[in-house]
Amino acid sequence: MDTAKAVIESDDLIDGKEKEIEGRCLKLLLRQQPVVARALGQVSTALKR
């Protein structure tokens, strides 16, 4: 029971880290190569899967 509670309590932290990583990935892509808005949207969608 304690393990399940710990997982639930850390869920928000994990979600926040995931969003941070996604943002860093998108910034890296923008810096490395010019990406048109449509392609960037596709990459963003793929990261969320």
BELHULIN-V198154 format. One record per backbone hydrogen bond with DSSP energy under -0.5 kcal/mol. CO is the residue of the C=O (numbers start at 1). NH is the residue of the N-H. If there is no record, write none. Layout:
CO;NH
CO;NH
This chain:
1;5
2;6
3;7
4;8
5;9
6;10
7;11
8;11
10;14
11;15
12;16
13;17
14;18
15;19
16;20
17;21
18;22
19;23
20;24
21;25
22;26
23;27
24;28
25;29
26;30
27;31
28;32
29;33
36;40
37;41
38;42
39;43
40;44
41;45
42;46
43;47
44;48
46;49
